[in-house]
Protein backbone atom coordinates (compact mmCIF):
# COMPACT_ATOMS: atom_id res chain seq x y z
CA UNK A 1 0.00 0.00 0.00
CA UNK A 2 2.74 2.39 1.04
CA UNK A 3 4.82 1.28 -1.91
CA UNK A 4 1.95 2.01 -4.23
CA UNK A 5 1.59 5.56 -2.95
CA UNK A 6 5.30 6.14 -3.27
CA UNK A 7 5.33 4.95 -6.86
CA UNK A 8 2.38 7.19 -7.71
CA UNK A 9 4.06 10.18 -6.09
CA UNK A 10 7.28 9.50 -7.96
CA UNK A 11 5.56 9.19 -11.30
CA UNK A 12 3.56 12.36 -10.69
CA UNK A 13 6.81 14.16 -9.93
CA UNK A 14 8.32 12.81 -13.11
CA UNK A 15 5.35 13.95 -15.14
CA UNK A 16 5.59 17.40 -13.59
CA UNK A 17 9.28 17.60 -14.50
CA UNK A 18 8.51 16.59 -18.09
CA UNK A 19 5.80 19.25 -18.28
CA UNK A 20 8.21 21.85 -16.95
CA UNK A 21 10.81 20.90 -19.56
CA UNK A 22 8.18 21.19 -22.28
CA UNK A 23 7.10 24.59 -21.03
CA UNK A 24 10.68 25.82 -21.09
CA UNK A 25 10.95 24.66 -24.67
CA UNK A 26 7.69 26.40 -25.46
CA UNK A 27 8.76 29.68 -23.89
CA UNK A 28 11.98 29.64 -25.87
CA UNK A 29 10.12 29.16 -29.13
CA UNK A 30 7.48 31.76 -28.44
CA UNK A 31 10.08 34.42 -29.18
CA UNK A 32 10.82 33.10 -32.67
CA UNK A 33 9.63 35.26 -35.58
CA UNK A 34 6.25 34.57 -37.12
CA UNK A 35 7.16 35.03 -40.74
CA UNK A 36 7.95 31.98 -42.87
CA UNK A 37 10.69 32.35 -45.46
CA UNK A 38 9.86 31.27 -48.99
CA UNK A 39 12.59 28.63 -48.83
CA UNK A 40 11.03 27.13 -45.72
CA UNK A 41 7.64 27.32 -47.35
CA UNK A 42 8.95 25.44 -50.38
CA UNK A 43 10.69 22.84 -48.22
CA UNK A 44 7.57 22.24 -46.18
CA UNK A 45 5.51 22.12 -49.38
CA UNK A 46 7.58 19.17 -50.57
CA UNK A 47 7.54 17.66 -47.13
CA UNK A 48 3.78 17.90 -47.15
CA UNK A 49 3.66 16.20 -50.54
CA UNK A 50 5.78 13.35 -49.22
CA UNK A 51 3.68 13.07 -46.08
CA UNK A 52 0.43 13.06 -48.02
CA UNK A 53 1.77 10.52 -50.50
CA UNK A 54 2.88 8.23 -47.67
CA UNK A 55 -0.29 8.77 -45.71
CA UNK A 56 -2.58 7.94 -48.64
CA UNK A 57 -0.56 4.79 -49.38
CA UNK A 58 -0.86 3.72 -45.73
CA UNK A 59 -4.60 4.34 -45.76
CA UNK A 60 -4.83 2.12 -48.81
CA UNK A 61 -2.78 -0.66 -47.26
CA UNK A 62 -4.93 -0.52 -44.14
CA UNK A 63 -7.74 -2.02 -46.25
CA UNK A 64 -5.70 -4.51 -48.27
CA UNK A 65 -8.59 -6.52 -49.68
CA UNK A 66 -10.58 -3.57 -50.98
CA UNK A 67 -7.47 -1.96 -52.42
CA UNK A 68 -6.36 -5.21 -54.03
CA UNK A 69 -9.77 -5.56 -55.68
CA UNK A 70 -9.42 -2.09 -57.20
CA UNK A 71 -5.85 -2.78 -58.28
CA UNK A 72 -6.94 -6.03 -59.92
CA UNK A 73 -9.77 -4.37 -61.81
CA UNK A 74 -7.42 -1.71 -63.13
CA UNK A 75 -4.70 -4.28 -63.82
CA UNK A 76 -6.97 -6.55 -65.83
CA UNK A 77 -8.48 -3.64 -67.74
CA UNK A 78 -4.99 -2.52 -68.76
CA UNK A 79 -3.61 -6.01 -69.38
CA UNK A 80 -6.20 -6.74 -72.12
CA UNK A 81 -5.17 -4.02 -74.58
CA UNK A 82 -1.58 -4.54 -73.45
CA UNK A 83 -1.74 -8.23 -74.42
CA UNK A 84 -3.23 -7.38 -77.81
CA UNK A 85 -0.50 -4.83 -78.37
CA UNK A 86 2.23 -7.31 -77.44
CA UNK A 87 0.71 -9.92 -79.78
CA UNK A 88 0.68 -7.46 -82.70
CA UNK A 89 4.18 -6.35 -81.89
CA UNK A 90 5.34 -9.96 -82.05
CA UNK A 91 3.50 -10.57 -85.32
CA UNK A 92 5.20 -7.55 -86.84
CA UNK A 93 8.58 -8.85 -85.63
CA UNK A 94 7.72 -12.29 -87.00
CA UNK A 95 7.07 -10.87 -90.45
CA UNK A 96 10.42 -9.08 -90.51
CA UNK A 97 12.12 -12.26 -89.29
CA UNK A 98 10.59 -13.91 -92.35
CA UNK A 99 12.16 -11.14 -94.37
CA UNK A 100 9.52 -8.55 -94.77
CA UNK A 101 11.59 -7.74 -97.87
CA UNK A 102 9.88 -8.88 -101.04
CA UNK A 103 11.27 -11.63 -103.25
CA UNK A 104 10.83 -12.13 -106.98
CA UNK A 105 10.57 -15.47 -108.67
CA UNK A 106 11.54 -15.39 -112.36
CA UNK A 107 10.37 -18.49 -114.25
CA UNK A 108 12.56 -18.90 -117.35
CA UNK A 109 11.35 -20.07 -120.73
CA UNK A 110 11.73 -23.78 -121.44
CA UNK A 111 13.72 -22.81 -124.51
CA UNK A 112 16.44 -21.12 -122.53
CA UNK A 113 19.26 -23.49 -121.75
CA UNK A 114 21.07 -23.75 -118.46
CA UNK A 115 24.14 -21.72 -119.53
CA UNK A 116 22.09 -18.68 -120.59
CA UNK A 117 20.02 -19.04 -117.41
CA UNK A 118 23.11 -18.96 -115.22
CA UNK A 119 24.52 -16.04 -117.22
CA UNK A 120 21.31 -14.08 -116.71
CA UNK A 121 21.39 -14.89 -113.00
CA UNK A 122 24.97 -13.56 -112.73
CA UNK A 123 24.07 -10.44 -114.69
CA UNK A 124 21.19 -9.72 -112.37
CA UNK A 125 23.36 -10.38 -109.31
CA UNK A 126 25.73 -7.57 -110.36
CA UNK A 127 22.97 -4.94 -110.41
CA UNK A 128 23.09 -2.30 -107.67
CA UNK A 129 19.43 -2.71 -106.74
CA UNK A 130 19.69 -6.46 -106.27
CA UNK A 131 20.87 -7.91 -103.02
CA UNK A 132 21.04 -11.58 -103.82
CA UNK A 133 20.15 -14.02 -106.59
CA UNK A 134 19.73 -17.74 -106.54
CA UNK A 135 19.59 -19.89 -109.67
CA UNK A 136 17.51 -23.07 -109.43
CA UNK A 137 18.06 -25.32 -112.43
CA UNK A 138 15.29 -27.52 -113.87
CA UNK A 139 16.90 -30.60 -112.33
CA UNK A 140 17.17 -28.95 -108.92
CA UNK A 141 13.57 -27.84 -109.14
CA UNK A 142 12.48 -31.35 -110.04
CA UNK A 143 14.47 -32.89 -107.20
CA UNK A 144 13.03 -30.40 -104.74
CA UNK A 145 9.52 -31.02 -105.96
CA UNK A 146 10.01 -34.77 -105.72
CA UNK A 147 11.22 -34.41 -102.17
CA UNK A 148 8.68 -31.94 -100.84
CA UNK A 149 5.47 -32.63 -102.71
CA UNK A 150 5.18 -36.38 -102.27
CA UNK A 151 4.15 -36.77 -105.94
CA UNK A 152 7.43 -38.50 -106.85
CA UNK A 153 5.78 -41.47 -108.58
CA UNK A 154 3.66 -39.21 -110.73
CA UNK A 155 6.77 -37.52 -112.06
CA UNK A 156 8.26 -40.89 -113.00
CA UNK A 157 5.47 -41.33 -115.51
CA UNK A 158 6.27 -38.08 -117.28
CA UNK A 159 8.47 -38.12 -120.37
CA UNK A 160 10.20 -34.88 -119.72
CA UNK A 161 10.76 -32.49 -116.86
CA UNK A 162 7.83 -30.02 -116.91
CA UNK A 163 9.42 -27.59 -114.46
CA UNK A 164 11.14 -24.41 -115.63
CA UNK A 165 14.38 -23.07 -114.24
CA UNK A 166 13.84 -20.33 -111.65
CA UNK A 167 15.88 -17.32 -110.60
CA UNK A 168 15.05 -16.00 -107.13
CA UNK A 169 15.83 -12.29 -106.91
CA UNK A 170 16.01 -10.51 -103.57
CA UNK A 171 15.99 -6.70 -104.14
CA UNK A 172 18.19 -4.51 -101.97
CA UNK A 173 15.66 -3.29 -99.44
CA UNK A 174 17.58 -0.91 -97.24
CA UNK A 175 17.49 2.38 -99.10
CA UNK A 176 14.44 2.22 -101.35
CA UNK A 177 10.71 2.10 -101.18
CA UNK A 178 8.13 -0.11 -102.86
CA UNK A 179 8.35 1.95 -106.08
CA UNK A 180 11.97 0.92 -106.72
CA UNK A 181 11.09 -2.73 -106.16
CA UNK A 182 8.21 -2.33 -108.57
CA UNK A 183 10.47 -0.78 -111.23
CA UNK A 184 12.99 -3.61 -110.90
CA UNK A 185 10.14 -6.08 -111.19
CA UNK A 186 8.82 -4.48 -114.39
CA UNK A 187 12.31 -4.52 -115.86
CA UNK A 188 13.10 -8.18 -115.19
CA UNK A 189 9.62 -9.27 -116.26
CA UNK A 190 10.33 -7.83 -119.73
CA UNK A 191 13.57 -9.81 -120.16
CA UNK A 192 13.37 -12.19 -123.18
CA UNK A 193 14.48 -15.22 -121.14
CA UNK A 194 11.74 -14.70 -118.57
CA UNK A 195 8.49 -16.47 -119.16
CA UNK A 196 6.68 -15.40 -116.03
CA UNK A 197 7.58 -13.32 -112.96
CA UNK A 198 5.96 -13.24 -109.53
CA UNK A 199 6.54 -10.60 -106.93
CA UNK A 200 5.98 -11.99 -103.43
CA UNK A 201 4.98 -8.64 -102.08
CA UNK A 202 1.29 -9.13 -101.61
CA UNK A 203 1.34 -11.32 -98.55
CA UNK A 204 3.53 -8.77 -96.74
CA UNK A 205 1.17 -5.99 -97.71
CA UNK A 206 -1.80 -8.02 -96.55
CA UNK A 207 -0.14 -8.84 -93.26
CA UNK A 208 0.67 -5.19 -92.66
CA UNK A 209 -2.90 -4.21 -93.49
CA UNK A 210 -4.15 -6.75 -90.99
CA UNK A 211 -1.67 -5.55 -88.40
CA UNK A 212 -2.84 -1.97 -88.80
CA UNK A 213 -6.44 -3.10 -88.28
CA UNK A 214 -5.28 -5.01 -85.22
CA UNK A 215 -3.49 -1.92 -83.91
CA UNK A 216 -6.68 0.11 -84.26
CA UNK A 217 -8.60 -2.54 -82.36
CA UNK A 218 -5.95 -2.47 -79.65
CA UNK A 219 -6.16 1.31 -79.48
CA UNK A 220 -9.94 1.26 -79.35
CA UNK A 221 -9.85 -1.36 -76.63
CA UNK A 222 -7.29 0.67 -74.70
CA UNK A 223 -9.44 3.80 -74.94
CA UNK A 224 -12.61 2.00 -73.88
CA UNK A 225 -10.99 0.16 -71.00
CA UNK A 226 -9.07 3.32 -70.03
CA UNK A 227 -12.44 5.03 -69.67
CA UNK A 228 -13.48 2.10 -67.49
CA UNK A 229 -10.40 2.62 -65.31
CA UNK A 230 -11.28 6.31 -64.98
CA UNK A 231 -14.75 5.39 -63.77
CA UNK A 232 -13.45 2.78 -61.31
CA UNK A 233 -10.91 5.17 -59.82
CA UNK A 234 -13.44 8.00 -59.83
CA UNK A 235 -15.97 5.95 -57.93
CA UNK A 236 -13.41 4.74 -55.40
CA UNK A 237 -12.24 8.30 -54.83
CA UNK A 238 -15.84 9.45 -54.44
CA UNK A 239 -16.27 6.97 -51.60
CA UNK A 240 -12.99 8.12 -50.05
CA UNK A 241 -14.19 11.73 -50.21
CA UNK A 242 -17.46 10.80 -48.53
CA UNK A 243 -15.67 8.97 -45.73
CA UNK A 244 -13.42 11.96 -45.07
CA UNK A 245 -16.13 14.58 -45.29
CA UNK A 246 -15.64 15.92 -41.75
CA UNK A 247 -11.96 16.35 -42.31
CA UNK A 248 -12.55 18.24 -45.55
CA UNK A 249 -14.99 20.59 -43.82
CA UNK A 250 -12.58 21.37 -40.99
CA UNK A 251 -9.66 21.88 -43.36
CA UNK A 252 -11.74 24.30 -45.43
CA UNK A 253 -12.85 26.15 -42.29
CA UNK A 254 -9.31 26.74 -41.07
CA UNK A 255 -8.20 28.06 -44.46
CA UNK A 256 -7.03 25.06 -46.44
CA UNK A 257 -6.88 25.81 -50.16
CA UNK A 258 -8.58 23.58 -52.69
CA UNK A 259 -5.18 22.24 -53.69
CA UNK A 260 -4.50 21.26 -50.09
CA UNK A 261 -7.84 19.49 -49.81
CA UNK A 262 -7.41 17.81 -53.18
CA UNK A 263 -3.88 16.54 -52.63
CA UNK A 264 -4.50 13.36 -50.59
CA UNK A 265 -7.17 12.21 -53.05
CA UNK A 266 -4.97 12.81 -56.08
CA UNK A 267 -2.23 10.77 -54.45
CA UNK A 268 -4.75 8.03 -53.70
CA UNK A 269 -5.65 7.98 -57.39
CA UNK A 270 -1.98 7.85 -58.37
CA UNK A 271 -1.40 4.88 -56.05
CA UNK A 272 -4.43 3.08 -57.45
CA UNK A 273 -3.16 3.65 -60.99
CA UNK A 274 0.39 2.62 -60.19
CA UNK A 275 -0.74 -0.53 -58.36
CA UNK A 276 -3.04 -1.44 -61.26
CA UNK A 277 -0.21 -0.82 -63.73
CA UNK A 278 2.11 -3.12 -61.78
CA UNK A 279 -0.54 -5.83 -61.78
CA UNK A 280 -1.05 -5.38 -65.54
CA UNK A 281 2.73 -5.80 -66.04
CA UNK A 282 2.64 -8.92 -63.90
CA UNK A 283 -0.27 -10.42 -65.82
CA UNK A 284 1.43 -9.73 -69.16
CA UNK A 285 4.78 -11.09 -68.05
CA UNK A 286 3.19 -14.20 -66.60
CA UNK A 287 1.16 -14.75 -69.80
CA UNK A 288 4.21 -14.30 -72.04
CA UNK A 289 6.22 -16.67 -69.86
CA UNK A 290 3.41 -19.20 -70.03
CA UNK A 291 3.24 -19.02 -73.84
CA UNK A 292 6.98 -18.82 -74.35
CA UNK A 293 7.75 -22.54 -74.54
CA UNK A 294 4.91 -23.63 -76.85
CA UNK A 295 5.65 -20.72 -79.20
CA UNK A 296 9.33 -21.64 -79.27
CA UNK A 297 8.38 -25.23 -80.08
CA UNK A 298 6.05 -24.15 -82.90
CA UNK A 299 8.72 -21.86 -84.25
CA UNK A 300 11.26 -24.70 -84.19
CA UNK A 301 8.86 -26.83 -86.24
CA UNK A 302 8.98 -24.08 -88.90
CA UNK A 303 12.79 -24.06 -88.45
CA UNK A 304 12.54 -20.41 -87.46
CA UNK A 305 14.64 -18.56 -84.91
CA UNK A 306 11.60 -16.61 -83.81
CA UNK A 307 11.02 -16.30 -80.05
CA UNK A 308 8.17 -14.52 -78.22
CA UNK A 309 9.32 -11.07 -77.20
CA UNK A 310 8.48 -9.94 -73.66
CA UNK A 311 7.75 -6.37 -72.60
CA UNK A 312 10.74 -4.11 -73.14
CA UNK A 313 11.66 -1.76 -70.31
CA UNK A 314 10.38 1.29 -72.15
CA UNK A 315 7.08 -0.45 -72.93
CA UNK A 316 6.70 -1.33 -69.27
CA UNK A 317 7.44 2.28 -68.37
CA UNK A 318 4.78 3.46 -70.82
CA UNK A 319 2.26 1.04 -69.33
CA UNK A 320 3.03 2.11 -65.75
CA UNK A 321 2.99 5.80 -66.63
CA UNK A 322 -0.32 5.61 -68.44
CA UNK A 323 -1.79 3.64 -65.53
CA UNK A 324 -0.52 6.30 -63.14
CA UNK A 325 -1.88 9.05 -65.36
CA UNK A 326 -5.28 7.36 -65.58
CA UNK A 327 -5.43 7.02 -61.78
CA UNK A 328 -4.53 10.66 -61.34
CA UNK A 329 -7.04 11.81 -63.96
CA UNK A 330 -9.83 9.67 -62.48
CA UNK A 331 -9.14 11.13 -59.06
CA UNK A 332 -9.00 14.65 -60.48
CA UNK A 333 -12.39 14.24 -62.16
CA UNK A 334 -13.98 12.77 -59.01
CA UNK A 335 -12.48 15.48 -56.81
CA UNK A 336 -13.63 18.21 -59.17
CA UNK A 337 -17.15 16.83 -59.17
CA UNK A 338 -17.60 16.05 -55.48
CA UNK A 339 -15.27 18.31 -53.51
CA UNK A 340 -16.97 21.52 -54.55
CA UNK A 341 -20.22 20.23 -53.08
CA UNK A 342 -18.65 19.95 -49.63
CA UNK A 343 -18.73 23.46 -48.22
CA UNK A 344 -18.89 24.41 -44.55
CA UNK A 345 -22.42 25.52 -43.58
CA UNK B 1 -10.98 45.43 -38.34
CA UNK B 2 -14.51 44.24 -39.03
CA UNK B 3 -17.06 46.54 -40.61
CA UNK B 4 -20.66 45.85 -41.71
CA UNK B 5 -22.48 48.47 -43.79
CA UNK B 6 -26.24 47.97 -44.23
CA UNK B 7 -25.84 44.22 -44.49
CA UNK B 8 -28.89 42.04 -45.07
CA UNK B 9 -28.99 38.32 -45.56
CA UNK B 10 -32.00 36.64 -47.05
CA UNK B 11 -31.92 32.87 -47.45
CA UNK B 12 -33.54 31.12 -50.38
CA UNK B 13 -37.13 30.63 -49.34
CA UNK B 14 -37.45 34.20 -48.10
CA UNK B 15 -36.25 33.95 -44.50
CA UNK B 16 -34.44 37.18 -43.63
CA UNK B 17 -31.71 36.28 -41.15
CA UNK B 18 -30.12 39.75 -40.99
CA UNK B 19 -31.80 43.11 -41.64
CA UNK B 20 -29.76 46.19 -42.46
CA UNK B 21 -26.99 45.53 -39.96
CA UNK B 22 -24.20 48.12 -39.60
CA UNK B 23 -21.36 48.20 -37.07
CA UNK B 24 -17.63 48.69 -36.75
CA UNK B 25 -15.15 46.78 -34.63
CA UNK B 26 -11.77 48.48 -34.25
CA UNK B 27 -8.57 46.45 -34.11
CA UNK B 28 -7.90 44.92 -30.71
CA UNK B 29 -11.44 45.22 -29.36
CA UNK B 30 -13.20 42.41 -27.53
CA UNK B 31 -16.98 42.27 -27.71
CA UNK B 32 -20.00 40.02 -27.39
CA UNK B 33 -22.67 39.24 -29.92
CA UNK B 34 -25.88 38.24 -28.21
CA UNK B 35 -29.47 37.49 -29.00
CA UNK B 36 -31.83 34.58 -28.77
CA UNK B 37 -31.14 31.55 -30.87
CA UNK B 38 -32.38 32.28 -34.37
CA UNK B 39 -31.71 36.01 -34.02
CA UNK B 40 -28.93 35.84 -36.64
CA UNK B 41 -25.73 35.42 -34.59
CA UNK B 42 -24.52 32.41 -36.53
CA UNK B 43 -25.39 34.03 -39.84
CA UNK B 44 -23.35 37.10 -38.90
CA UNK B 45 -20.32 34.95 -38.04
CA UNK B 46 -20.74 32.98 -41.26
CA UNK B 47 -20.72 36.21 -43.25
CA UNK B 48 -17.40 37.20 -41.66
CA UNK B 49 -15.97 33.76 -42.50
CA UNK B 50 -17.44 33.95 -46.02
CA UNK B 51 -19.34 30.75 -45.42
CA UNK B 52 -22.30 32.80 -46.65
CA UNK B 53 -22.52 35.84 -48.88
CA UNK B 54 -24.59 38.91 -47.97
CA UNK B 55 -27.72 39.60 -50.02
CA UNK B 56 -27.05 43.34 -49.81
CA UNK B 57 -24.54 45.58 -48.06
CA UNK B 58 -20.78 45.77 -47.70
CA UNK B 59 -18.48 43.79 -45.40
CA UNK B 60 -14.83 44.57 -44.70
CA UNK B 61 -12.66 42.21 -42.66
CA UNK B 62 -9.01 42.93 -41.90
CA UNK B 63 -8.60 45.00 -45.07
CA UNK B 64 -10.47 42.59 -47.34
CA UNK B 65 -13.59 43.79 -49.08
CA UNK B 66 -15.55 40.56 -48.89
CA UNK B 67 -18.02 41.47 -51.62
CA UNK B 68 -15.11 41.58 -54.06
CA UNK B 69 -13.08 38.65 -52.70
CA UNK B 70 -12.58 35.92 -55.30
CA UNK B 71 -13.59 32.50 -54.04
CA UNK B 72 -10.04 31.20 -54.42
CA UNK B 73 -8.94 33.89 -51.95
CA UNK B 74 -11.38 32.68 -49.29
CA UNK B 75 -8.80 30.34 -47.71
CA UNK B 76 -6.45 33.31 -47.24
CA UNK B 77 -9.20 35.22 -45.40
CA UNK B 78 -9.97 32.25 -43.19
CA UNK B 79 -6.31 31.92 -42.21
CA UNK B 80 -6.55 35.37 -40.65
CA UNK B 81 -9.49 34.32 -38.51
CA UNK B 82 -9.34 31.81 -35.69
CA UNK B 83 -12.72 30.21 -35.05
CA UNK B 84 -13.97 28.36 -31.98
CA UNK B 85 -17.05 26.30 -32.70
CA UNK B 86 -19.74 25.27 -30.30
CA UNK B 87 -19.43 21.66 -31.42
CA UNK B 88 -15.59 21.89 -31.45
CA UNK B 89 -15.21 20.51 -35.01
CA UNK B 90 -12.30 18.32 -33.95
CA UNK B 91 -11.11 15.38 -36.02
CA UNK B 92 -11.57 12.28 -33.94
CA UNK B 93 -9.28 10.01 -35.94
CA UNK B 94 -6.15 11.91 -34.95
CA UNK B 95 -4.41 13.10 -31.82
CA UNK B 96 -4.86 16.40 -30.02
CA UNK B 97 -1.45 17.45 -31.34
CA UNK B 98 -2.42 16.75 -34.96
CA UNK B 99 -5.71 18.58 -34.54
CA UNK B 100 -4.00 21.70 -33.28
CA UNK B 101 -1.23 21.38 -35.89
CA UNK B 102 -3.69 21.48 -38.82
CA UNK B 103 -3.69 25.27 -39.42
CA UNK B 104 0.12 25.32 -39.27
CA UNK B 105 0.38 22.51 -41.81
CA UNK B 106 -1.96 24.41 -44.08
CA UNK B 107 0.22 27.49 -43.71
CA UNK B 108 3.33 25.49 -44.56
CA UNK B 109 5.30 25.62 -41.32
CA UNK B 110 8.38 23.46 -40.77
CA UNK B 111 7.82 20.41 -38.56
CA UNK B 112 10.07 21.75 -35.77
CA UNK B 113 8.15 25.05 -35.73
CA UNK B 114 4.87 23.17 -35.76
CA UNK B 115 5.96 21.19 -32.69
CA UNK B 116 6.92 24.32 -30.79
CA UNK B 117 3.87 26.33 -31.68
CA UNK B 118 1.41 23.52 -31.03
CA UNK B 119 2.93 22.95 -27.60
CA UNK B 120 2.83 26.67 -26.88
CA UNK B 121 -0.87 26.76 -27.74
CA UNK B 122 -1.64 23.61 -25.75
CA UNK B 123 0.31 25.01 -22.79
CA UNK B 124 -1.78 28.17 -23.00
CA UNK B 125 -5.01 26.19 -22.64
CA UNK B 126 -3.50 23.86 -20.02
CA UNK B 127 -3.52 20.68 -22.09
CA UNK B 128 0.18 20.19 -22.71
CA UNK B 129 0.11 16.74 -21.14
CA UNK B 130 -2.71 15.59 -23.44
CA UNK B 131 -1.02 16.18 -26.79
CA UNK B 132 -0.90 12.46 -27.64
CA UNK B 133 -4.50 11.74 -26.57
CA UNK B 134 -7.38 11.28 -28.97
CA UNK B 135 -10.13 13.92 -28.56
CA UNK B 136 -12.64 11.18 -27.70
CA UNK B 137 -10.88 10.52 -24.40
CA UNK B 138 -11.20 14.17 -23.34
CA UNK B 139 -14.02 15.84 -21.43
CA UNK B 140 -16.27 18.41 -23.12
CA UNK B 141 -14.36 21.27 -21.54
CA UNK B 142 -11.05 19.84 -22.64
CA UNK B 143 -12.30 19.34 -26.19
CA UNK B 144 -13.43 22.96 -26.23
CA UNK B 145 -9.98 24.06 -25.12
CA UNK B 146 -8.36 21.95 -27.86
CA UNK B 147 -10.63 23.82 -30.28
CA UNK B 148 -9.41 27.12 -28.83
CA UNK B 149 -5.76 26.03 -29.12
CA UNK B 150 -6.37 25.20 -32.79
CA UNK B 151 -8.03 28.58 -33.35
CA UNK B 152 -5.07 30.55 -31.97
CA UNK B 153 -2.08 28.35 -32.81
CA UNK B 154 -1.21 30.38 -35.92
CA UNK B 155 -1.77 33.69 -34.08
CA UNK B 156 -4.58 35.08 -36.24
CA UNK B 157 -5.44 38.77 -35.79
CA UNK B 158 -9.13 37.93 -35.37
CA UNK B 159 -10.74 35.34 -33.10
CA UNK B 160 -14.40 34.40 -33.50
CA UNK B 161 -16.22 32.13 -31.08
CA UNK B 162 -19.69 30.68 -31.59
CA UNK B 163 -21.28 29.79 -28.25
CA UNK B 164 -17.92 28.70 -26.84
CA UNK B 165 -19.42 28.04 -23.41
CA UNK B 166 -22.62 26.44 -24.64
CA UNK B 167 -21.99 23.04 -23.11
CA UNK B 168 -19.81 24.03 -20.18
CA UNK B 169 -20.54 24.54 -16.49
CA UNK B 170 -20.10 28.07 -15.08
CA UNK B 171 -16.64 27.41 -13.69
CA UNK B 172 -15.28 26.10 -17.02
CA UNK B 173 -17.07 28.91 -18.87
CA UNK B 174 -15.24 31.43 -16.71
CA UNK B 175 -11.93 29.78 -17.52
CA UNK B 176 -12.64 29.87 -21.24
CA UNK B 177 -13.58 33.56 -21.04
CA UNK B 178 -10.36 34.36 -19.19
CA UNK B 179 -8.47 32.66 -22.05
CA UNK B 180 -10.21 34.91 -24.57
CA UNK B 181 -9.33 37.95 -22.47
CA UNK B 182 -5.69 36.91 -22.49
CA UNK B 183 -5.67 36.70 -26.28
CA UNK B 184 -7.37 40.09 -26.44
CA UNK B 185 -4.66 41.55 -24.20
CA UNK B 186 -1.98 40.66 -26.78
CA UNK B 187 -3.91 42.55 -29.48
CA UNK B 188 -6.26 39.96 -30.97
CA UNK B 189 -9.69 41.24 -31.99
CA UNK B 190 -12.14 38.92 -30.24
CA UNK B 191 -15.82 38.49 -31.05
CA UNK B 192 -17.85 36.04 -29.00
CA UNK B 193 -21.37 35.02 -29.91
CA UNK B 194 -23.19 33.87 -26.80
CA UNK B 195 -26.60 33.88 -25.22
CA UNK B 196 -25.15 33.26 -21.75
CA UNK B 197 -26.22 36.69 -20.47
CA UNK B 198 -25.25 35.91 -16.88
CA UNK B 199 -21.67 35.39 -17.92
CA UNK B 200 -21.58 38.39 -20.25
CA UNK B 201 -22.99 40.68 -17.59
CA UNK B 202 -19.90 40.15 -15.45
CA UNK B 203 -17.54 41.32 -18.18
CA UNK B 204 -16.87 44.94 -19.20
CA UNK B 205 -17.16 44.63 -22.97
CA UNK B 206 -19.32 46.10 -25.68
CA UNK B 207 -22.43 44.21 -26.69
CA UNK B 208 -23.97 43.80 -30.11
CA UNK B 209 -27.50 42.55 -29.60
CA UNK B 210 -29.50 41.04 -32.44
CA UNK B 211 -33.25 40.71 -32.35
CA UNK B 212 -34.94 38.98 -35.25
CA UNK B 213 -32.04 39.85 -37.50
CA UNK B 214 -31.80 43.54 -36.62
CA UNK B 215 -29.16 45.19 -34.46
CA UNK B 216 -30.46 46.95 -31.33
CA UNK B 217 -28.93 50.42 -31.02
CA UNK B 218 -27.49 52.27 -28.08
CA UNK B 219 -26.46 49.32 -26.02
CA UNK B 220 -23.50 50.25 -23.86
CA UNK B 221 -21.08 47.82 -22.33
CA UNK B 222 -22.79 46.39 -19.31
CA UNK B 223 -19.66 46.72 -17.20
CA UNK B 224 -19.33 50.46 -17.85
CA UNK B 225 -22.98 51.03 -17.13
CA UNK B 226 -22.60 49.36 -13.76
CA UNK B 227 -19.57 51.47 -12.89
CA UNK B 228 -20.76 54.80 -14.16
Boltz contact constraints between the chains, C-beta under 6 A:
constraints:
  - contact:
      token1: [A, 19]
      token2: [B, 128]
      max_distance: 6.0
  - contact:
      token1: [A, 19]
      token2: [B, 129]
      max_distance: 6.0
  - contact:
      token1: [A, 22]
      token2: [B, 119]
      max_distance: 6.0
  - contact:
      token1: [A, 22]
      token2: [B, 128]
      max_distance: 6.0
  - contact:
      token1: [A, 23]
      token2: [B, 123]
      max_distance: 6.0
  - contact:
      token1: [A, 26]
      token2: [B, 119]
      max_distance: 6.0
  - contact:
      token1: [A, 26]
      token2: [B, 120]
      max_distance: 6.0
  - contact:
      token1: [A, 26]
      token2: [B, 123]
      max_distance: 6.0
  - contact:
      token1: [A, 29]
      token2: [B, 116]
      max_distance: 6.0
  - contact:
      token1: [A, 30]
      token2: [B, 120]
      max_distance: 6.0
  - contact:
      token1: [A, 40]
      token2: [B, 110]
      max_distance: 6.0
  - contact:
      token1: [A, 41]
      token2: [B, 108]
      max_distance: 6.0
  - contact:
      token1: [A, 44]
      token2: [B, 108]
      max_distance: 6.0
  - contact:
      token1: [A, 44]
      token2: [B, 110]
      max_distance: 6.0
  - contact:
      token1: [A, 45]
      token2: [B, 108]
      max_distance: 6.0
  - contact:
      token1: [A, 247]
      token2: [B, 91]
      max_distance: 6.0
  - contact:
      token1: [A, 250]
      token2: [B, 89]
      max_distance: 6.0
  - contact:
      token1: [A, 250]
      token2: [B, 91]
      max_distance: 6.0
  - contact:
      token1: [A, 254]
      token2: [B, 102]
      max_distance: 6.0
  - contact:
      token1: [A, 254]
      token2: [B, 103]
      max_distance: 6.0
  - contact:
      token1: [A, 255]
      token2: [B, 75]
      max_distance: 6.0
  - contact:
      token1: [A, 255]
      token2: [B, 78]
      max_distance: 6.0
  - contact:
      token1: [A, 255]
      token2: [B, 79]
      max_distance: 6.0
  - contact:
      token1: [A, 255]
      token2: [B, 106]
      max_distance: 6.0
  - contact:
      token1: [A, 256]
      token2: [B, 106]
      max_distance: 6.0
  - contact:
      token1: [A, 257]
      token2: [B, 75]
      max_distance: 6.0
  - contact:
      token1: [A, 260]
      token2: [B, 106]
      max_distance: 6.0
  - contact:
      token1: [A, 344]
      token2: [B, 51]
      max_distance: 6.0
